[in-house]
Amino acid sequence: MIGAPRVHHSTVDSTNERARALAAAGAPHGTVVTALEQTAGRGRHGRTWVAPAGRALLLSVVVRDLTEEAALLPLATAVAVCEACEAVAPVACAIKWPNDVWIEGRKVAGILVEGRPQEGWAVIGIGLNTEAGPEDFPDDLRPFATSLLMAAGMAVPGEAALAALLRSLEARLGDDSASVLEAWRARDALEGRTVRWSDGEGTAAGISDGGALVVEAAEGRRELDAGEVHLLGV
Ligand code: BTN
């Protein structure tokens, strides 16, 4: 079951770091690490992840017995986060490939999946801005970030968001690839939009069955399976 056992810290370096240590020591599938605050939160592409103490849901989940569906873990998690947000607040979530969760074009949650496939486990880290206000985001991020409180105008207690998220993760992590892909595609924030990546520019045209971003560029159709894409002009 996703959510048990649960290890909670008031302050920790990174819930992903703690969950990785637990996984390496044999913690069972579903083990969850939560924290009110992180001192060394990690984001994708080696970035740091900063969240205001007590106003974001910070958690990491150990998953074991990875099958070939594991390649879609980041996408399945993004779908689960969207579903949890919509269960606790009147919001509509979309996903920016591969797994940023957006509300009205602003990021409300980030996901970092770190794995040791050869040892049969992975850690899914999720940072969801629940009660953060605009003042909690640095100047450069403020125009692009949001929280459930900012988007819905209502405070969602962290524990209520956590309960919803554990439920949706339980359902989506056990889902087959076809259902995950269908749910993800219905929430694609980039489809039809002009995007830029490290060495090119084109129109986002959905995702492949392996989870790669498909783009139509002047030189033809190609698939991006790693790296970052930005909306043009953003
Ligand atoms: C991103 O860059 O969008 C991913 C951010 C992931 C942040 C979460 S917060 C809980 C967990 N612990 C970490 O150190 N990172 C993830």
Residues whose N, C-alpha, C, O or C-beta is under 5 A from the ligand:
A	BS01	BTN	S14 T15 N16 A40 G41 R42 G43 R44 W49 L58 L59 G110 I111 L112 G125 I126 G127
